[in-house]
Amino acid sequence: MKLQHLLAASLLALAGTGVHAATYMAISPGTYDGVSVLNTLYDGQSTSVYHDNVSGTGKAFSDTWTLEVNEAPGAANVRVHFSDIPLTFSGMNFDIQNMSASGSPNPPLEITGSNDSWGFSGALTNAVYNITVSGTAMGVGDTGVGITGGGWYNASLNAAPVPIPPAALLFGSALVGLAALRRKKAAEKMAD
């Protein structure tokens, strides 16, 4: 292999370290009876999920979200967040009470928070994680104008691949250079 080809292959390999697949989070179909603006979230996106309270006495819900981490280095720094969006206007209100969130035990995902705000922030390896968001939609609407109460919550996702340390890249490129030098010397020796 010529030195030029080896260098070109090395540059392509190093350039590929910044490319990553998509980490995403999706609300599972059939697990909720609410309305979601977006059903699938990618890095930097958020959505609002609505649950009605037609009875006026509160309606319990439990939504299942699937978080799939799929990054080229094998891990990602991930932040997921769920929070109640209390709204009041024209005698109507929208609120979620007893909101909670929990993560799947295998692989483990520990979600922390209290009352109206729950989340996770940290490094996760490539895997599929499940998150359950539950609560009671308690808001009261105005039946005279056909608006039922209920509750809204926000779901957001931020994800980035865990970076390869610069020292590892430097060491890898040094190994490639040494291999090229060794091949060149071997080729010169055979030419003599």
MIDOSE-1310 file (N, C-alpha, C; in nm, 2 decimals, decimal comma, always signed):
residues 192
mklq	+0,09/-0,12/+0,00/+0,00/+0,00/+0,00/+0,09/+0,12/+0,00; +0,06/+0,22/-0,08/+0,14/+0,34/-0,09/+0,11/+0,43/+0,03; +0,21/+0,51/+0,06/+0,20/+0,60/+0,17/+0,08/+0,69/+0,15; +0,06/+0,74/+0,03/-0,05/+0,83/+0,01/-0,19/+0,76/+0,04
hlla	-0,20/+0,63/+0,00/-0,32/+0,56/+0,03/-0,34/+0,54/+0,18; -0,23/+0,51/+0,25/-0,24/+0,50/+0,39/-0,28/+0,62/+0,46; -0,23/+0,74/+0,42/-0,26/+0,87/+0,48/-0,41/+0,90/+0,45; -0,45/+0,87/+0,33/-0,59/+0,90/+0,29/-0,69/+0,81/+0,38
asll	-0,65/+0,69/+0,40/-0,74/+0,60/+0,48/-0,74/+0,65/+0,62; -0,62/+0,70/+0,67/-0,61/+0,75/+0,81/-0,70/+0,87/+0,83; -0,70/+0,96/+0,73/-0,78/+1,08/+0,74/-0,93/+1,05/+0,74; -0,97/+0,95/+0,65/-1,11/+0,91/+0,65/-1,15/+0,85/+0,78
alag	-1,06/+0,77/+0,84/-1,10/+0,71/+0,97/-1,11/+0,81/+1,08; -1,02/+0,91/+1,08/-1,03/+1,02/+1,18/-1,15/+1,11/+1,15; -1,19/+1,13/+1,03/-1,31/+1,21/+1,00/-1,43/+1,14/+1,04; -1,43/+1,01/+1,04/-1,55/+0,93/+1,08/-1,58/+0,94/+1,22
tgvh	-1,48/+0,98/+1,30/-1,51/+0,98/+1,45/-1,61/+1,08/+1,49; -1,63/+1,18/+1,41/-1,73/+1,29/+1,45/-1,87/+1,25/+1,40; -1,88/+1,15/+1,31/-2,01/+1,11/+1,26/-2,08/+1,02/+1,36; -2,21/+1,05/+1,39/-2,28/+0,96/+1,48/-2,42/+0,94/+1,43
aaty	-2,48/+0,83/+1,48/-2,62/+0,79/+1,44/-2,71/+0,87/+1,53; -2,84/+0,85/+1,51/-2,93/+0,93/+1,59/-2,98/+0,87/+1,72; -2,98/+0,95/+1,82/-3,04/+0,91/+1,95/-3,17/+0,97/+1,95; -3,28/+0,90/+1,98/-3,41/+0,96/+1,98/-3,50/+0,90/+2,09
mais	-3,61/+0,97/+2,11/-3,71/+0,93/+2,21/-3,84/+0,94/+2,15; -3,92/+0,83/+2,17/-4,06/+0,83/+2,11/-4,16/+0,78/+2,21; -4,28/+0,84/+2,20/-4,39/+0,80/+2,28/-4,45/+0,67/+2,22; -4,46/+0,57/+2,29/-4,51/+0,44/+2,24/-4,65/+0,44/+2,19
pgty	-4,68/+0,41/+2,07/-4,82/+0,41/+2,02/-4,91/+0,32/+2,11; -5,03/+0,36/+2,14/-5,12/+0,28/+2,21/-5,10/+0,28/+2,36; -5,00/+0,35/+2,41/-4,98/+0,36/+2,56/-5,04/+0,49/+2,61; -5,09/+0,57/+2,53/-5,15/+0,70/+2,58/-5,27/+0,73/+2,50
dgvs	-5,36/+0,80/+2,57/-5,48/+0,85/+2,50/-5,49/+1,00/+2,48; -5,37/+1,06/+2,50/-5,36/+1,20/+2,49/-5,33/+1,24/+2,35; -5,29/+1,37/+2,34/-5,25/+1,42/+2,21/-5,11/+1,48/+2,23; -5,02/+1,43/+2,14/-4,88/+1,48/+2,14/-4,85/+1,56/+2,01
vlnt	-4,79/+1,67/+2,03/-4,75/+1,75/+1,91/-4,65/+1,68/+1,82; -4,55/+1,62/+1,88/-4,45/+1,54/+1,81/-4,45/+1,40/+1,88; -4,45/+1,29/+1,81/-4,44/+1,16/+1,87/-4,30/+1,11/+1,88; -4,20/+1,17/+1,81/-4,06/+1,13/+1,81/-3,98/+1,25/+1,83
lydg	-3,88/+1,25/+1,92/-3,80/+1,36/+1,95/-3,65/+1,32/+1,92; -3,58/+1,42/+1,85/-3,44/+1,40/+1,83/-3,37/+1,51/+1,91; -3,23/+1,51/+1,90/-3,15/+1,60/+1,98/-3,20/+1,75/+1,96; -3,23/+1,81/+2,08/-3,27/+1,95/+2,08/-3,42/+1,98/+2,06
qsts	-3,49/+1,87/+2,05/-3,64/+1,89/+2,03/-3,72/+1,87/+2,16; -3,84/+1,93/+2,16/-3,93/+1,91/+2,27/-4,07/+1,90/+2,22; -4,16/+1,85/+2,30/-4,30/+1,84/+2,26/-4,39/+1,86/+2,38; -4,51/+1,89/+2,35/-4,61/+1,90/+2,46/-4,71/+1,78/+2,44
vyhd	-4,75/+1,72/+2,55/-4,85/+1,61/+2,55/-4,97/+1,65/+2,64; -5,09/+1,64/+2,58/-5,21/+1,68/+2,65/-5,29/+1,55/+2,69; -5,35/+1,56/+2,81/-5,45/+1,46/+2,85/-5,57/+1,53/+2,90; -5,69/+1,48/+2,86/-5,81/+1,55/+2,89/-5,86/+1,51/+3,03
nvsg	-5,96/+1,58/+3,08/-6,02/+1,56/+3,21/-6,17/+1,58/+3,18; -6,23/+1,49/+3,09/-6,37/+1,51/+3,05/-6,46/+1,50/+3,18; -6,43/+1,41/+3,27/-6,52/+1,39/+3,38/-6,52/+1,51/+3,48; -6,41/+1,59/+3,48/-6,40/+1,70/+3,57/-6,35/+1,66/+3,71
tgka	-6,34/+1,53/+3,73/-6,29/+1,48/+3,86/-6,15/+1,43/+3,86; -6,08/+1,44/+3,75/-5,94/+1,40/+3,74/-5,94/+1,27/+3,66; -5,84/+1,26/+3,57/-5,82/+1,14/+3,49/-5,67/+1,10/+3,50; -5,65/+0,98/+3,55/-5,51/+0,92/+3,56/-5,46/+0,88/+3,42
fsdt	-5,33/+0,90/+3,40/-5,27/+0,85/+3,28/-5,13/+0,80/+3,31; -5,08/+0,72/+3,21/-4,95/+0,66/+3,22/-4,90/+0,64/+3,08; -4,79/+0,72/+3,04/-4,74/+0,72/+2,91/-4,60/+0,65/+2,91; -4,58/+0,57/+2,81/-4,45/+0,50/+2,80/-4,37/+0,56/+2,68
wtle	-4,25/+0,61/+2,72/-4,16/+0,66/+2,62/-4,04/+0,56/+2,60; -3,99/+0,55/+2,48/-3,88/+0,47/+2,45/-3,76/+0,56/+2,41; -3,65/+0,55/+2,48/-3,53/+0,62/+2,45/-3,43/+0,53/+2,39; -3,39/+0,55/+2,26/-3,29/+0,46/+2,20/-3,16/+0,54/+2,18
vnea	-3,06/+0,50/+2,25/-2,93/+0,56/+2,23/-2,85/+0,48/+2,13; -2,81/+0,54/+2,02/-2,74/+0,47/+1,91/-2,64/+0,57/+1,85; -2,52/+0,57/+1,92/-2,41/+0,66/+1,88/-2,29/+0,58/+1,84; -2,22/+0,63/+1,74/-2,10/+0,56/+1,69/-1,99/+0,53/+1,79
pgaa	-1,96/+0,61/+1,89/-1,86/+0,57/+1,99/-1,92/+0,47/+2,09; -2,05/+0,44/+2,08/-2,10/+0,34/+2,18/-2,17/+0,40/+2,30; -2,17/+0,53/+2,31/-2,24/+0,60/+2,43/-2,27/+0,74/+2,39; -2,36/+0,80/+2,47/-2,40/+0,94/+2,45/-2,42/+1,01/+2,58
nvrv	-2,40/+1,14/+2,58/-2,44/+1,22/+2,70/-2,58/+1,26/+2,67; -2,67/+1,22/+2,75/-2,82/+1,24/+2,73/-2,88/+1,32/+2,84; -2,97/+1,40/+2,80/-3,06/+1,48/+2,90/-3,20/+1,46/+2,85; -3,28/+1,40/+2,94/-3,43/+1,40/+2,91/-3,50/+1,47/+3,03
hfsd	-3,61/+1,54/+2,99/-3,67/+1,62/+3,10/-3,82/+1,62/+3,07; -3,90/+1,60/+3,17/-4,05/+1,60/+3,17/-4,10/+1,70/+3,27; -4,18/+1,79/+3,23/-4,24/+1,89/+3,33/-4,38/+1,93/+3,30; -4,45/+1,95/+3,41/-4,59/+1,99/+3,40/-4,60/+2,13/+3,34
iplt	-4,70/+2,16/+3,26/-4,72/+2,30/+3,21/-4,86/+2,35/+3,26; -4,86/+2,41/+3,38/-4,99/+2,46/+3,43/-5,03/+2,59/+3,36; -5,16/+2,59/+3,31/-5,21/+2,70/+3,24/-5,34/+2,74/+3,30; -5,37/+2,87/+3,31/-5,49/+2,92/+3,35/-5,53/+3,04/+3,27
fsgm	-5,65/+3,04/+3,21/-5,70/+3,15/+3,14/-5,85/+3,14/+3,12; -5,92/+3,25/+3,12/-6,07/+3,26/+3,10/-6,15/+3,16/+3,19; -6,11/+3,15/+3,31/-6,18/+3,06/+3,40/-6,15/+2,91/+3,38; -6,06/+2,88/+3,29/-6,02/+2,74/+3,27/-5,88/+2,72/+3,32
nfdi	-5,85/+2,60/+3,36/-5,71/+2,57/+3,40/-5,68/+2,43/+3,35; -5,55/+2,41/+3,33/-5,49/+2,29/+3,28/-5,38/+2,25/+3,38; -5,38/+2,14/+3,44/-5,28/+2,10/+3,54/-5,27/+1,95/+3,55; -5,15/+1,91/+3,59/-5,13/+1,77/+3,61/-5,08/+1,76/+3,76
qnms	-5,15/+1,67/+3,83/-5,11/+1,65/+3,97/-5,05/+1,51/+3,99; -4,97/+1,49/+4,09/-4,91/+1,37/+4,12/-4,82/+1,31/+4,01; -4,76/+1,41/+3,94/-4,68/+1,36/+3,82/-4,55/+1,29/+3,87; -4,52/+1,18/+3,80/-4,39/+1,11/+3,83/-4,34/+1,05/+3,71
asgs	-4,21/+1,01/+3,71/-4,14/+0,95/+3,60/-4,05/+0,84/+3,65; -4,04/+0,73/+3,58/-3,95/+0,63/+3,62/-3,88/+0,57/+3,50; -3,76/+0,52/+3,52/-3,69/+0,46/+3,41/-3,68/+0,31/+3,42; -3,65/+0,24/+3,31/-3,64/+0,10/+3,30/-3,53/+0,04/+3,39
pnpp	-3,55/-0,07/+3,46/-3,45/-0,13/+3,54/-3,34/-0,20/+3,46; -3,37/-0,24/+3,34/-3,27/-0,32/+3,27/-3,27/-0,28/+3,12; -3,18/-0,20/+3,07/-3,06/-0,14/+3,14/-3,11/-0,03/+3,23; -3,04/-0,01/+3,34/-3,09/+0,09/+3,44/-3,09/+0,24/+3,39
leit	-3,19/+0,31/+3,43/-3,21/+0,45/+3,40/-3,28/+0,51/+3,51; -3,20/+0,58/+3,59/-3,26/+0,64/+3,72/-3,31/+0,78/+3,69; -3,44/+0,80/+3,69/-3,49/+0,94/+3,67/-3,52/+1,00/+3,81; -3,48/+1,12/+3,82/-3,50/+1,19/+3,95/-3,58/+1,32/+3,93
gsnd	-3,64/+1,37/+4,04/-3,72/+1,49/+4,04/-3,82/+1,48/+4,15; -3,92/+1,58/+4,14/-4,03/+1,58/+4,23/-4,14/+1,66/+4,18; -4,26/+1,64/+4,22/-4,38/+1,71/+4,19/-4,40/+1,72/+4,04; -4,36/+1,84/+3,98/-4,39/+1,87/+3,84/-4,27/+1,87/+3,75
swgf	-4,16/+1,82/+3,79/-4,04/+1,82/+3,71/-3,95/+1,70/+3,73; -3,93/+1,62/+3,63/-3,85/+1,49/+3,63/-3,75/+1,48/+3,52; -3,64/+1,42/+3,54/-3,54/+1,41/+3,44/-3,43/+1,32/+3,47; -3,34/+1,31/+3,36/-3,22/+1,23/+3,37/-3,11/+1,31/+3,29
sgal	-2,99/+1,31/+3,35/-2,88/+1,37/+3,27/-2,75/+1,29/+3,30; -2,69/+1,24/+3,20/-2,57/+1,16/+3,22/-2,53/+1,08/+3,09; -2,43/+1,00/+3,11/-2,38/+0,92/+2,99/-2,46/+0,79/+2,99; -2,50/+0,75/+2,88/-2,57/+0,62/+2,86/-2,50/+0,54/+2,74
tnav	-2,49/+0,41/+2,76/-2,44/+0,33/+2,66/-2,55/+0,30/+2,55; -2,51/+0,26/+2,43/-2,61/+0,23/+2,33/-2,70/+0,11/+2,38; -2,83/+0,15/+2,39/-2,93/+0,05/+2,43/-3,07/+0,12/+2,41; -3,17/+0,04/+2,44/-3,31/+0,09/+2,44/-3,35/+0,10/+2,59
ynit	-3,40/+0,22/+2,63/-3,44/+0,24/+2,76/-3,59/+0,28/+2,76; -3,67/+0,24/+2,86/-3,81/+0,28/+2,87/-3,83/+0,38/+2,99; -3,91/+0,48/+2,96/-3,95/+0,58/+3,06/-4,10/+0,58/+3,07; -4,15/+0,58/+3,19/-4,29/+0,59/+3,22/-4,32/+0,72/+3,29
vsgt	-4,41/+0,80/+3,23/-4,45/+0,93/+3,28/-4,60/+0,91/+3,32; -4,63/+0,94/+3,45/-4,77/+0,92/+3,49/-4,81/+1,04/+3,58; -4,94/+1,05/+3,60/-5,00/+1,16/+3,68/-5,15/+1,16/+3,66; -5,21/+1,27/+3,71/-5,35/+1,28/+3,70/-5,38/+1,42/+3,64
amgv	-5,45/+1,42/+3,52/-5,49/+1,55/+3,46/-5,61/+1,60/+3,54; -5,59/+1,72/+3,60/-5,69/+1,77/+3,69/-5,76/+1,90/+3,64; -5,71/+1,96/+3,54/-5,76/+2,09/+3,49/-5,91/+2,09/+3,46; -5,98/+2,20/+3,48/-6,12/+2,21/+3,46/-6,14/+2,31/+3,34
gdtg	-6,22/+2,27/+3,24/-6,24/+2,35/+3,12/-6,38/+2,42/+3,13; -6,43/+2,46/+3,02/-6,55/+2,53/+3,01/-6,64/+2,46/+2,91; -6,73/+2,38/+2,96/-6,81/+2,29/+2,88/-6,91/+2,38/+2,79; -6,93/+2,50/+2,83/-7,02/+2,59/+2,75/-6,96/+2,62/+2,62
vgit	-6,83/+2,62/+2,61/-6,77/+2,65/+2,48/-6,70/+2,53/+2,42; -6,73/+2,41/+2,48/-6,68/+2,28/+2,43/-6,53/+2,25/+2,46; -6,48/+2,32/+2,56/-6,34/+2,29/+2,59/-6,33/+2,21/+2,72; -6,28/+2,09/+2,72/-6,26/+2,01/+2,84/-6,13/+2,05/+2,90
gggw	-6,12/+2,04/+3,03/-5,99/+2,07/+3,10/-5,90/+1,95/+3,08; -5,80/+1,95/+3,16/-5,70/+1,84/+3,15/-5,56/+1,89/+3,19; -5,46/+1,84/+3,13/-5,33/+1,88/+3,17/-5,23/+1,86/+3,06; -5,13/+1,94/+3,05/-5,02/+1,93/+2,96/-4,89/+1,91/+3,03
ynas	-4,80/+1,83/+2,96/-4,66/+1,82/+3,01/-4,57/+1,83/+2,89; -4,45/+1,88/+2,92/-4,35/+1,90/+2,82/-4,25/+1,78/+2,83; -4,20/+1,73/+2,72/-4,10/+1,63/+2,71/-3,99/+1,69/+2,62; -3,86/+1,68/+2,67/-3,75/+1,72/+2,58/-3,63/+1,63/+2,59
lnaa	-3,55/+1,63/+2,48/-3,44/+1,54/+2,47/-3,32/+1,62/+2,41; -3,20/+1,61/+2,48/-3,07/+1,65/+2,43/-2,98/+1,54/+2,43; -2,90/+1,51/+2,32/-2,81/+1,40/+2,32/-2,69/+1,44/+2,23; -2,57/+1,39/+2,27/-2,45/+1,41/+2,20/-2,36/+1,29/+2,22
pvpi	-2,29/+1,25/+2,12/-2,20/+1,13/+2,14/-2,09/+1,17/+2,24; -2,05/+1,07/+2,31/-1,94/+1,09/+2,41/-1,82/+1,10/+2,32; -1,75/+1,21/+2,34/-1,63/+1,24/+2,25/-1,52/+1,15/+2,28; -1,44/+1,12/+2,17/-1,32/+1,04/+2,18/-1,21/+1,13/+2,23
ppaa	-1,15/+1,10/+2,34/-1,04/+1,19/+2,39/-0,94/+1,22/+2,29; -0,89/+1,35/+2,28/-0,79/+1,39/+2,19/-0,66/+1,30/+2,20; -0,63/+1,26/+2,32/-0,51/+1,18/+2,33/-0,52/+1,05/+2,25; -0,64/+0,99/+2,25/-0,66/+0,86/+2,18/-0,65/+0,89/+2,03
llfg	-0,70/+1,00/+1,98/-0,68/+1,03/+1,84/-0,53/+1,05/+1,80; -0,46/+1,12/+1,89/-0,32/+1,15/+1,87/-0,24/+1,02/+1,87; -0,27/+0,93/+1,96/-0,20/+0,80/+1,97/-0,23/+0,72/+1,85; -0,36/+0,72/+1,80/-0,39/+0,64/+1,68/-0,32/+0,69/+1,56
salv	-0,32/+0,82/+1,55/-0,25/+0,88/+1,43/-0,10/+0,85/+1,43; -0,04/+0,85/+1,55/+0,10/+0,82/+1,57/+0,13/+0,67/+1,53; +0,04/+0,58/+1,57/+0,05/+0,44/+1,53/+0,05/+0,42/+1,37; -0,05/+0,49/+1,31/-0,06/+0,49/+1,17/+0,07/+0,54/+1,10
glaa	+0,13/+0,65/+1,15/+0,25/+0,70/+1,10/+0,37/+0,61/+1,12; +0,38/+0,54/+1,23/+0,49/+0,44/+1,25/+0,47/+0,32/+1,16; +0,35/+0,28/+1,14/+0,33/+0,17/+1,05/+0,37/+0,21/+0,90; +0,34/+0,33/+0,87/+0,37/+0,38/+0,73/+0,52/+0,39/+0,72
lrrk	+0,59/+0,44/+0,82/+0,74/+0,45/+0,82/+0,80/+0,31/+0,81; +0,75/+0,21/+0,88/+0,80/+0,08/+0,88/+0,78/+0,02/+0,74; +0,67/+0,04/+0,68/+0,64/-0,02/+0,55/+0,74/+0,05/+0,44; +0,76/+0,17/+0,46/+0,85/+0,24/+0,37/+0,99/+0,19/+0,38
kaae	+1,04/+0,17/+0,50/+1,17/+0,12/+0,52/+1,18/-0,02/+0,46; +1,08/-0,10/+0,49/+1,08/-0,24/+0,44/+1,08/-0,24/+0,28; +1,01/-0,15/+0,22/+1,01/-0,14/+0,08/+1,14/-0,10/+0,02; +1,21/+0,00/+0,09/+1,34/+0,04/+0,05/+1,44/-0,07/+0,06
kmad	+1,43/-0,15/+0,17/+1,53/-0,26/+0,19/+1,51/-0,36/+0,08; +1,39/-0,39/+0,04/+1,37/-0,49/-0,07/+1,41/-0,44/-0,20; +1,41/-0,31/-0,22/+1,45/-0,25/-0,35/+1,61/-0,25/-0,36; +1,68/-0,26/-0,25/+1,82/-0,26/-0,25/+1,86/-0,40/-0,28
